[in-house]
Amino acid sequence: MNKRSKMVDGMLIGALVGAAISLLDKETREHFLLNSKKVGSKMKYVVQHPNEVVQSVKANMENVRNTVDDVSRDLDFLRDKMNELRETTPKILDIVSETKEFVGKHIDKDKKEL
C-alpha cells in the first residue's frame, strides 16, 4: 500500500512540475489563462442557472436517446432486408440458370436449323 501511495505522490508531483515548467512559456501561459477564464465563466453560469443547465442536459439526453432509437430501427430494417436477400438470392439464381438453359436450347435449335 505504501508503494502505491508513493507512486501516486510521484505522479502528482511530476504533473505539477510539468505544468509549472510549461507555464514558463508566455504563449502557453496566456492560453491557459484565457481557457481558465472561459471555464470560470461557464461554471459561474452553471451555479447561477442550475435549472436551465439541467433542462439542457435532459434535452440533449432525449436527443441522444431518439437518435439511438432511430439507428436501432434502421439497423433492424437493414437486417431484415439482408435476410430477405439471403432467402431470395438463391431463388433468383435458379430462375436465371433455368432461363439461361432454356434460351441456350432454343439458340442451339435455331443454329441447327440454319
Salt bridges, closest charged atoms under 4 A:
GLU30 OE2 - LYS26 NZ 3.98
GLU62 OE1 - ARG65 NH1 2.57
ASP70 OD1 - ARG73 NH2 2.32
ASP76 OD1 - ARG79 NH2 2.28
GLU84 OE1 - LYS81 NZ 3.56
